[in-house]
């Protein structure tokens, strides 16, 4: 599967169906009840511009225990499903799905959680909350001003006194 995804950028837009066929063939090699195959198929649909086709596959992969099979891929599925939900006009579902991830054990996907959640919030007209998340995620990466940016991020959502 890694090799297929490594070659993804080599496919032209008109070859999207060919790429999905490669992913399908590789997913077919997994056990029939594996949530990993559903996840990979969802990713292939999503990556080729079909969020609507990806949503039910992400959901089924999570329902079948993707997070237990791979905590990392389970978290990726939540991020990607939330993004796809936003793209299909359901950002509130994305917010509901990703909000608990803000307090989940930290990993390299933390910033992606915050960025995707910020987009979902913005799509709901909650731009200040989204900006707060993005600034909070950005602050630790700055060479200076980490403390002030983190404070500004917090003040965007704290009630005024």
Z-matrix of the N, CA and C atoms (Angstrom, degrees):
N
C 1 1.456
C 2 1.531 1 109.91
N 3 1.335 2 115.57 1 -37.74
C 4 1.471 3 118.56 2 179.84
C 5 1.523 4 112.09 3 -57.79
N 6 1.321 5 115.75 4 -42.56
C 7 1.468 6 119.88 5 -178.81
C 8 1.529 7 110.76 6 -63.57
N 9 1.322 8 116.73 7 -38.36
C 10 1.470 9 119.97 8 178.66
C 11 1.519 10 110.25 9 -62.46
N 12 1.323 11 116.61 10 -45.91
C 13 1.471 12 119.46 11 -179.49
C 14 1.516 13 111.37 12 -70.39
N 15 1.310 14 118.12 13 -32.51
C 16 1.465 15 120.96 14 177.30
C 17 1.528 16 110.75 15 -64.12
N 18 1.329 17 116.77 16 -28.77
C 19 1.460 18 121.54 17 -179.15
C 20 1.530 19 112.61 18 -92.72
N 21 1.321 20 117.74 19 -0.68
C 22 1.466 21 121.22 20 -174.80
C 23 1.524 22 112.69 21 -52.58
N 24 1.312 23 118.09 22 -45.06
C 25 1.464 24 121.39 23 -177.13
C 26 1.524 25 112.60 24 -67.89
N 27 1.334 26 117.25 25 -13.48
C 28 1.456 27 120.82 26 177.87
C 29 1.531 28 111.79 27 -79.04
N 30 1.318 29 116.85 28 -14.17
C 31 1.463 30 121.14 29 -179.68
C 32 1.523 31 109.73 30 -84.60
N 33 1.305 32 116.61 31 133.24
C 34 1.464 33 121.08 32 173.37
C 35 1.528 34 107.90 33 -76.52
N 36 1.312 35 115.89 34 159.85
C 37 1.464 36 120.71 35 -178.58
C 38 1.526 37 111.63 36 -54.55
N 39 1.322 38 116.60 37 -38.34
C 40 1.468 39 119.65 38 -179.28
C 41 1.528 40 112.87 39 -73.06
N 42 1.331 41 117.08 40 -8.07
C 43 1.464 42 121.53 41 178.40
C 44 1.532 43 112.38 42 -99.65
N 45 1.319 44 117.30 43 14.36
C 46 1.463 45 121.43 44 -176.99
C 47 1.523 46 112.09 45 -56.99
N 48 1.318 47 117.01 46 -40.54
C 49 1.468 48 120.33 47 179.83
C 50 1.526 49 110.73 48 -63.49
N 51 1.323 50 116.94 49 -36.43
C 52 1.466 51 120.45 50 177.66
C 53 1.526 52 110.39 51 -64.38
N 54 1.329 53 115.75 52 -42.70
C 55 1.469 54 119.13 53 178.63
C 56 1.532 55 110.39 54 -62.12
N 57 1.334 56 116.65 55 -46.22
C 58 1.466 57 119.51 56 179.13
C 59 1.522 58 111.39 57 -61.06
N 60 1.319 59 117.51 58 -35.04
C 61 1.468 60 121.07 59 177.96
C 62 1.520 61 110.99 60 -64.64
N 63 1.322 62 117.02 61 -39.02
C 64 1.472 63 120.62 62 177.04
C 65 1.529 64 109.61 63 -63.01
N 66 1.329 65 116.67 64 -46.56
C 67 1.469 66 120.62 65 179.45
C 68 1.529 67 110.37 66 -63.19
N 69 1.329 68 117.20 67 -42.52
C 70 1.470 69 120.70 68 178.17
C 71 1.520 70 110.90 69 -58.83
N 72 1.324 71 117.04 70 -45.28
C 73 1.468 72 120.89 71 -179.19
C 74 1.521 73 110.90 72 -61.81
N 75 1.316 74 116.98 73 -41.80
C 76 1.464 75 120.37 74 178.96
C 77 1.529 76 110.77 75 -69.28
N 78 1.332 77 117.14 76 -39.30
C 79 1.466 78 120.64 77 178.41
C 80 1.523 79 110.42 78 -65.18
N 81 1.326 80 117.23 79 -32.99
C 82 1.470 81 121.10 80 178.32
C 83 1.523 82 112.31 81 -64.43
N 84 1.319 83 117.73 82 -19.50
C 85 1.466 84 121.58 83 178.84
C 86 1.529 85 112.08 84 -77.79
N 87 1.316 86 116.18 85 -15.13
C 88 1.471 87 120.98 86 178.71
C 89 1.522 88 109.59 87 -81.77
N 90 1.339 89 117.39 88 160.81
C 91 1.464 90 119.00 89 175.49
C 92 1.533 91 110.71 90 -55.89
N 93 1.313 92 116.91 91 145.35
C 94 1.470 93 122.73 92 -174.08
C 95 1.525 94 112.49 93 -56.37
N 96 1.317 95 118.23 94 -33.17
C 97 1.467 96 120.99 95 -177.21
C 98 1.528 97 113.14 96 -94.26
N 99 1.320 98 117.45 97 10.17
C 100 1.460 99 121.43 98 -177.56
C 101 1.521 100 111.50 99 -72.90
N 102 1.335 101 116.75 100 126.98
C 103 1.467 102 118.77 101 174.89
C 104 1.527 103 112.18 102 -71.21
N 105 1.321 104 117.52 103 -17.16
C 106 1.467 105 120.92 104 -179.13
C 107 1.528 106 111.72 105 -65.02
N 108 1.323 107 117.43 106 -39.44
C 109 1.454 108 121.02 107 177.97
C 110 1.521 109 111.74 108 -63.92
N 111 1.328 110 116.33 109 -41.64
C 112 1.466 111 120.58 110 177.28
C 113 1.522 112 110.74 111 -62.20
N 114 1.330 113 115.53 112 -42.41
C 115 1.461 114 120.38 113 178.76
C 116 1.527 115 111.15 114 -60.92
N 117 1.322 116 117.10 115 -47.43
C 118 1.466 117 120.39 116 -178.68
C 119 1.526 118 110.97 117 -63.72
N 120 1.319 119 117.00 118 -39.75
C 121 1.471 120 119.82 119 177.03
C 122 1.534 121 110.49 120 -63.74
N 123 1.328 122 116.34 121 -42.00
C 124 1.468 123 120.10 122 177.95
C 125 1.522 124 110.34 123 -60.32
N 126 1.317 125 116.12 124 -45.11
C 127 1.466 126 120.46 125 179.18
C 128 1.527 127 110.99 126 -59.72
N 129 1.330 128 116.65 127 -40.70
C 130 1.464 129 120.53 128 -178.64
C 131 1.526 130 110.61 129 -65.80
N 132 1.324 131 117.42 130 -43.68
C 133 1.466 132 120.04 131 177.25
C 134 1.526 133 110.01 132 -63.56
N 135 1.327 134 115.92 133 -45.80
C 136 1.458 135 121.16 134 -178.34
C 137 1.527 136 111.27 135 -61.43
N 138 1.298 137 116.12 136 -46.26
C 139 1.465 138 121.40 137 -176.80
C 140 1.517 139 113.36 138 -69.16
N 141 1.319 140 116.54 139 -16.39
C 142 1.467 141 120.11 140 178.74
C 143 1.531 142 111.12 141 -107.00
N 144 1.350 143 115.53 142 21.03
C 145 1.458 144 120.08 143 170.32
C 146 1.511 145 116.76 144 87.17
N 147 1.317 146 118.02 145 21.18
C 148 1.461 147 121.18 146 -177.69
C 149 1.530 148 111.34 147 -123.93
N 150 1.328 149 115.25 148 65.02
C 151 1.464 150 120.30 149 179.59
C 152 1.521 151 111.53 150 -55.13
N 153 1.332 152 116.38 151 -36.53
C 154 1.463 153 120.44 152 -178.65
C 155 1.525 154 112.09 153 -61.47
N 156 1.312 155 117.73 154 -35.26
C 157 1.467 156 121.75 155 179.12
C 158 1.531 157 110.94 156 -79.81
N 159 1.325 158 116.72 157 -26.18
C 160 1.463 159 121.42 158 -178.01
C 161 1.526 160 112.07 159 -76.04
N 162 1.333 161 117.57 160 -37.10
C 163 1.474 162 121.56 161 -173.70
C 164 1.524 163 112.97 162 -51.73
N 165 1.343 164 119.78 163 -53.47
C 166 1.472 165 117.59 164 -177.67
C 167 1.532 166 112.99 165 -65.16
N 168 1.321 167 116.95 166 -29.97
C 169 1.468 168 119.73 167 178.88
C 170 1.520 169 111.20 168 -70.93
N 171 1.338 170 117.35 169 -42.98
C 172 1.464 171 119.77 170 175.45
C 173 1.525 172 110.22 171 -59.10
N 174 1.319 173 116.07 172 -46.25
C 175 1.467 174 120.20 173 -178.71
C 176 1.511 175 111.17 174 -59.45
N 177 1.330 176 116.55 175 -46.43
C 178 1.458 177 119.63 176 -179.22
C 179 1.526 178 111.32 177 -65.42
N 180 1.321 179 117.19 178 -39.28
C 181 1.468 180 120.17 179 178.36
C 182 1.528 181 110.24 180 -60.55
N 183 1.328 182 116.79 181 -43.91
C 184 1.465 183 120.19 182 178.81
C 185 1.524 184 111.17 183 -66.62
N 186 1.326 185 117.25 184 -41.25
C 187 1.467 186 120.78 185 178.32
C 188 1.517 187 111.99 186 -63.29
N 189 1.317 188 117.08 187 -33.27
C 190 1.471 189 121.47 188 -179.45
C 191 1.528 190 112.64 189 -83.48
N 192 1.328 191 117.73 190 3.70
C 193 1.455 192 119.82 191 173.55
C 194 1.508 193 115.68 192 97.58
N 195 1.315 194 118.18 193 30.52
C 196 1.463 195 120.35 194 178.96
C 197 1.524 196 111.17 195 -55.55
N 198 1.338 197 117.35 196 -41.07
C 199 1.461 198 120.71 197 -179.30
C 200 1.516 199 113.37 198 -62.39
N 201 1.324 200 116.55 199 -29.51
C 202 1.471 201 120.12 200 177.27
C 203 1.534 202 110.50 201 -79.20
N 204 1.326 203 116.24 202 -36.00
C 205 1.469 204 120.35 203 178.92
C 206 1.523 205 110.84 204 -70.19
N 207 1.335 206 116.26 205 -37.44
C 208 1.462 207 122.10 206 179.18
C 209 1.521 208 107.83 207 -156.07
N 210 1.313 209 117.13 208 106.02
C 211 1.467 210 120.77 209 -179.52
C 212 1.525 211 110.61 210 -58.77
N 213 1.308 212 116.92 211 -38.98
C 214 1.465 213 121.80 212 -179.59
C 215 1.531 214 110.99 213 -63.79
N 216 1.325 215 116.67 214 -49.13
C 217 1.468 216 119.66 215 179.65
C 218 1.529 217 110.99 216 -68.88
N 219 1.319 218 117.14 217 -30.62
C 220 1.461 219 119.82 218 175.01
C 221 1.518 220 110.95 219 -62.63
N 222 1.318 221 116.36 220 -42.36
C 223 1.463 222 119.72 221 178.51
C 224 1.526 223 110.75 222 -69.09
N 225 1.331 224 116.46 223 -40.63
C 226 1.466 225 119.71 224 175.46
C 227 1.525 226 110.65 225 -58.63
N 228 1.319 227 116.85 226 -42.16
C 229 1.465 228 120.35 227 -179.55
C 230 1.528 229 110.78 228 -61.75
N 231 1.317 230 117.25 229 -38.77
C 232 1.467 231 120.04 230 178.65
C 233 1.533 232 110.80 231 -65.49
N 234 1.318 233 116.37 232 -41.50
C 235 1.466 234 120.91 233 178.30
C 236 1.525 235 109.72 234 -63.68
N 237 1.310 236 115.99 235 -50.36
C 238 1.461 237 120.78 236 -175.88
C 239 1.524 238 111.56 237 -68.94
N 240 1.327 239 117.71 238 -37.95
C 241 1.462 240 120.81 239 176.23
C 242 1.525 241 109.79 240 -63.41
N 243 1.312 242 117.35 241 -42.95
C 244 1.468 243 120.59 242 178.66
C 245 1.526 244 111.07 243 -60.90
N 246 1.307 245 116.74 244 -42.45
C 247 1.462 246 120.81 245 177.42
C 248 1.526 247 110.67 246 -63.13
N 249 1.314 248 116.61 247 -43.71
C 250 1.466 249 120.65 248 179.16
C 251 1.525 250 111.50 249 -66.02
N 252 1.315 251 116.91 250 -37.50
C 253 1.462 252 120.26 251 176.54
C 254 1.526 253 109.86 252 -62.37
N 255 1.320 254 116.39 253 -42.37
C 256 1.472 255 120.22 254 176.81
C 257 1.526 256 110.18 255 -61.43
N 258 1.313 257 116.09 256 -44.86
C 259 1.469 258 120.35 257 -178.76
C 260 1.529 259 112.75 258 -64.17
N 261 1.321 260 116.77 259 -25.06
C 262 1.467 261 120.56 260 -179.17
C 263 1.527 262 111.97 261 -101.30
N 264 1.343 263 116.23 262 14.14
C 265 1.458 264 119.71 263 173.26
C 266 1.515 265 116.25 264 89.19
N 267 1.336 266 117.55 265 19.20
C 268 1.462 267 121.25 266 -179.28
C 269 1.532 268 111.79 267 -127.50
N 270 1.345 269 117.45 268 55.01
C 271 1.464 270 119.50 269 -176.48
C 272 1.527 271 113.20 270 -63.10
N 273 1.328 272 117.63 271 -28.56
C 274 1.467 273 119.60 272 -179.77
C 275 1.532 274 111.36 273 -63.17
N 276 1.331 275 117.07 274 -33.87
C 277 1.468 276 120.08 275 175.84
C 278 1.527 277 110.29 276 -68.08
N 279 1.336 278 116.14 277 -36.70
C 280 1.464 279 120.39 278 176.63
C 281 1.514 280 111.64 279 -63.39
N 282 1.332 281 116.86 280 -41.75
C 283 1.470 282 121.22 281 177.88
C 284 1.525 283 109.94 282 -62.53
N 285 1.307 284 116.42 283 -44.19
C 286 1.472 285 120.67 284 -179.50
C 287 1.535 286 111.26 285 -63.00
N 288 1.307 287 116.34 286 -39.21
C 289 1.465 288 121.40 287 -179.12
C 290 1.527 289 112.50 288 -72.40
N 291 1.336 290 117.18 289 -39.59
C 292 1.466 291 120.26 290 -173.94
C 293 1.524 292 114.57 291 -89.43
N 294 1.313 293 118.54 292 -25.08
C 295 1.471 294 119.82 293 -176.77
C 296 1.527 295 112.97 294 -53.57
N 297 1.339 296 120.00 295 -43.42
C 298 1.473 297 118.85 296 177.73
C 299 1.526 298 113.62 297 -63.58
N 300 1.327 299 116.96 298 -21.71
C 301 1.463 300 120.39 299 179.66
C 302 1.528 301 112.54 300 -69.67
N 303 1.334 302 117.04 301 -16.70
C 304 1.466 303 119.98 302 177.62
C 305 1.519 304 111.89 303 -66.34
N 306 1.318 305 117.02 304 -24.77
C 307 1.472 306 120.74 305 -179.93
C 308 1.530 307 111.69 306 -112.99
N 309 1.319 308 117.30 307 9.33
C 310 1.468 309 121.77 308 177.03
C 311 1.529 310 108.64 309 -73.44
N 312 1.323 311 116.78 310 162.78
C 313 1.466 312 118.48 311 175.90
C 314 1.526 313 111.10 312 -53.29
N 315 1.318 314 114.91 313 136.35
C 316 1.459 315 121.95 314 -174.60
C 317 1.526 316 111.62 315 -70.55
N 318 1.335 317 115.30 316 143.44
C 319 1.456 318 121.46 317 172.24
C 320 1.534 319 108.47 318 -155.29
N 321 1.308 320 116.93 319 -172.08
C 322 1.465 321 121.04 320 -176.64
C 323 1.520 322 113.46 321 -67.92
N 324 1.330 323 117.92 322 -8.19
C 325 1.466 324 121.52 323 -179.94
C 326 1.531 325 112.95 324 -92.26
N 327 1.326 326 117.82 325 -0.67
C 328 1.470 327 120.72 326 -176.92
C 329 1.526 328 112.70 327 -54.05
N 330 1.319 329 117.39 328 -46.08
C 331 1.461 330 120.17 329 -178.31
C 332 1.529 331 111.36 330 -67.43
N 333 1.329 332 117.37 331 -34.89
C 334 1.464 333 120.74 332 176.97
C 335 1.525 334 110.51 333 -66.06
N 336 1.338 335 116.51 334 -37.57
C 337 1.470 336 120.45 335 175.46
C 338 1.520 337 109.08 336 -58.98
N 339 1.321 338 116.18 337 -50.44
C 340 1.461 339 120.48 338 -177.21
C 341 1.531 340 112.13 339 -64.76
N 342 1.314 341 117.82 340 -42.18
C 343 1.464 342 121.11 341 -179.87
C 344 1.525 343 111.00 342 -64.07
N 345 1.315 344 116.99 343 -44.25
C 346 1.464 345 120.31 344 -179.62
C 347 1.516 346 111.25 345 -68.87
N 348 1.318 347 116.29 346 -40.43
C 349 1.459 348 120.23 347 176.75
C 350 1.530 349 110.16 348 -62.99
N 351 1.327 350 117.04 349 -39.45
C 352 1.466 351 120.90 350 177.93
C 353 1.526 352 111.05 351 -61.50
N 354 1.320 353 117.24 352 -41.36
C 355 1.466 354 120.35 353 177.43
C 356 1.530 355 111.25 354 -63.85
N 357 1.324 356 116.34 355 -42.37
C 358 1.475 357 119.85 356 177.78
C 359 1.526 358 110.57 357 -61.99
N 360 1.319 359 116.58 358 -44.85
C 361 1.467 360 120.26 359 178.86
C 362 1.522 361 110.96 360 -62.09
N 363 1.313 362 117.06 361 -42.65
C 364 1.454 363 120.84 362 179.18
C 365 1.529 364 111.03 363 -61.78
N 366 1.325 365 116.30 364 -40.23
C 367 1.463 366 119.99 365 178.19
C 368 1.527 367 112.15 366 -63.79
N 369 1.314 368 116.04 367 -19.64
C 370 1.464 369 121.21 368 177.95
C 371 1.526 370 111.48 369 -96.48
N 372 1.343 371 117.12 370 4.63
C 373 1.458 372 120.80 371 -179.32
C 374 1.519 373 113.23 372 82.22
N 375 1.309 374 117.78 373 16.39
C 376 1.463 375 122.55 374 -179.01
C 377 1.534 376 109.22 375 -106.65
N 378 1.338 377 114.73 376 57.98
C 379 1.460 378 121.21 377 -173.84
C 380 1.524 379 114.01 378 -63.38
N 381 1.329 380 117.87 379 -38.56
C 382 1.479 381 119.77 380 -179.01
C 383 1.523 382 110.70 381 -61.53
N 384 1.327 383 117.12 382 -42.00
C 385 1.466 384 120.11 383 177.91
C 386 1.525 385 110.54 384 -64.54
N 387 1.333 386 115.99 385 -41.92
C 388 1.458 387 119.64 386 178.69
C 389 1.513 388 112.20 387 -63.75
N 390 1.327 389 116.87 388 -44.23
C 391 1.460 390 120.83 389 178.29
C 392 1.522 391 110.81 390 -63.03
N 393 1.315 392 116.72 391 -38.23
C 394 1.459 393 120.71 392 177.63
C 395 1.535 394 110.79 393 -60.00
N 396 1.321 395 116.29 394 -43.85
C 397 1.472 396 120.06 395 178.86
C 398 1.528 397 111.52 396 -63.48
N 399 1.322 398 116.49 397 -43.69
C 400 1.460 399 120.35 398 -177.95
C 401 1.530 400 110.70 399 -66.60
N 402 1.327 401 117.60 400 -45.15
C 403 1.472 402 119.95 401 177.66
C 404 1.527 403 111.23 402 -62.45
N 405 1.329 404 115.76 403 -40.65
C 406 1.460 405 119.32 404 178.34
C 407 1.519 406 112.48 405 -63.17
N 408 1.330 407 116.84 406 -35.98
C 409 1.465 408 120.79 407 177.85
C 410 1.526 409 111.18 408 -73.45
N 411 1.322 410 116.67 409 -35.54
C 412 1.457 411 121.29 410 -178.24
C 413 1.528 412 112.79 411 -74.36
N 414 1.309 413 117.19 412 -36.71
C 415 1.473 414 122.14 413 -172.29
C 416 1.533 415 114.04 414 -48.68
N 417 1.329 416 120.58 415 -48.40
C 418 1.471 417 119.15 416 -177.59
C 419 1.532 418 114.11 417 -64.67
N 420 1.331 419 117.28 418 -17.44
C 421 1.464 420 120.69 419 -177.51
C 422 1.526 421 112.82 420 -90.66
N 423 1.321 422 117.38 421 -7.96
C 424 1.461 423 120.94 422 -177.76
C 425 1.529 424 110.97 423 -77.61
N 426 1.343 425 117.40 424 145.78
C 427 1.465 426 119.09 425 179.08
C 428 1.531 427 111.65 426 -72.36
N 429 1.326 428 117.72 427 -22.81
C 430 1.464 429 123.41 428 176.89
C 431 1.521 430 107.48 429 -147.28
N 432 1.281 431 117.03 430 169.94
C 433 1.469 432 124.16 431 174.08
C 434 1.533 433 114.07 432 71.63
N 435 1.316 434 117.55 433 18.29
C 436 1.463 435 120.07 434 -179.17
C 437 1.522 436 111.13 435 -58.52
N 438 1.319 437 116.07 436 -47.60
C 439 1.465 438 120.24 437 -176.84
C 440 1.526 439 111.20 438 -64.51
N 441 1.321 440 117.27 439 -46.81
C 442 1.463 441 118.96 440 -177.61
C 443 1.530 442 111.12 441 -66.15
N 444 1.327 443 118.75 442 -40.53
C 445 1.473 444 120.45 443 178.68
C 446 1.527 445 110.92 444 -65.61
N 447 1.330 446 117.06 445 -39.36
C 448 1.465 447 119.77 446 177.15
C 449 1.530 448 110.37 447 -63.54
N 450 1.323 449 116.64 448 -38.80
C 451 1.469 450 120.78 449 177.10
C 452 1.523 451 110.80 450 -65.75
N 453 1.331 452 117.79 451 -45.45
C 454 1.457 453 121.09 452 178.17
C 455 1.533 454 110.70 453 -59.65
N 456 1.307 455 115.93 454 -40.58
C 457 1.471 456 120.34 455 179.07
C 458 1.532 457 110.12 456 -60.44
N 459 1.320 458 115.87 457 -45.27
C 460 1.468 459 120.53 458 -179.63
C 461 1.522 460 111.59 459 -65.75
N 462 1.333 461 116.50 460 -40.54
C 463 1.473 462 120.29 461 -177.91
C 464 1.536 463 113.02 462 -68.38
N 465 1.329 464 117.46 463 -21.93
C 466 1.459 465 119.74 464 177.33
C 467 1.532 466 112.35 465 -64.76
N 468 1.320 467 116.41 466 -24.94
C 469 1.475 468 118.52 467 -176.19
C 470 1.524 469 113.19 468 -117.63
N 471 1.334 470 117.88 469 -9.66
C 472 1.467 471 119.67 470 177.70
C 473 1.520 472 108.94 471 -77.11
N 474 1.320 473 116.53 472 142.25
C 475 1.486 474 118.03 473 176.81
C 476 1.528 475 110.47 474 -64.32
N 477 1.334 476 114.52 475 142.97
C 478 1.469 477 119.31 476 178.39
C 479 1.519 478 109.12 477 -72.87
N 480 1.320 479 115.77 478 145.11
C 481 1.470 480 119.89 479 179.49
C 482 1.508 481 111.35 480 -87.15
